[in-house]
């Protein structure tokens, strides 16, 4: 479902690798939700959700430090978007996951897809040229 394309690259190897990991976690979640065998997938969904949150925290910290160290002027706006992502993931009700695994899972997949489209492809691209001009690749 989530396929990396060159147009997603911010031309910073470490950040691109981290973004690819978010794609992998999104694909793992999609794979879990796509299985139609009637088996309870709560633990697998929660594991993917926790991996998504934990990896996003790691990635956001890395990205924000990079921006801060280089004086990126839109750092605070960027941080707010990161905080909203984490808040959304943390707000997912475990009971709802248990009761409506497929629906909550699909909602989460749509959320990740929207994040890729609206954050990685738009907001992250705003720092690409700025950091590249500072010699960060």
C-alpha positions, -999 to 999 in steps of 0.1 A, spaced: 0 0 0 27 25 10 54 26 -17 85 48 -15 91 70 -45 120 93 -52 97 122 -50 93 115 -13 130 121 -7 142 152 13 177 145 -1 189 137 35 199 101 37 192 96 74 158 113 72 148 94 41 157 61 58 135 70 88 106 80 65 110 46 48 106 29 82 74 47 87 62 34 53 72 -1 64 52 1 97 22 15 77 25 -15 53 27 -39 83 -5 -24 96 -22 -26 62 -11 -63 59 -26 -71 94 -59 -53 86 -61 -70 52 -62 -105 66 -97 -118 65 -95 -150 85 -117 -141 114 -87 -143 138 -85 -117 166 -56 -93 155 -58 -70 185 -22 -78 197 -8 -74 162 -26 -41 157 -16 -27 190 20 -38 184 20 -20 150 4 11 166 30 11 194 59 7 169 44 36 148 42 59 179 77 49 192 93 53 159 76 85 151 88 99 185 124 89 176 121 103 141 105 136 152 132 141 178 159 135 152 143 158 126 137 186 152 173 185 164 185 187 129 163 217 122 172 234 155 210 229 150 207 246 116 184 274 126 154 263 105 129 292 108 97 271 107 108 247 135 80 256 159 53 251 133 69 218 124 70 207 160 33 214 164 25 191 135 47 164 151 29 169 185 -5 165 168 5 133 151 16 118 185 -15 131 202 -37 114 175 -19 81 179 -20 83 217 -58 91 215 -66 58 198 -89 39 222 -76 4 229 -112 -7 236 -122 6 201 -93 -13 186 -105 -45 204 -142 -40 194 -137 -27 158 -103 -39 147 -109 -35 109 -126 -1 111 -100 14 135 -72 -2 115 -85 13 83 -89 47 99 -53 44 111 -41 35 76 -59 65 62 -44 87 89 -9 74 80 -16 79 43 -28 115 49 3 121 71 26 110 42 7 132 17 4 163 39 34 162 61 62 144 43 53 156 8 45 191 18 59 202 52 91 182 52 98 194 16 99 229 30 131 222 49 147 201 21 163 230 3 171 249 35 190 220 50 206 210 17 220 245 13 236 241 47 254 210 34 231 184 50 225 154 28 
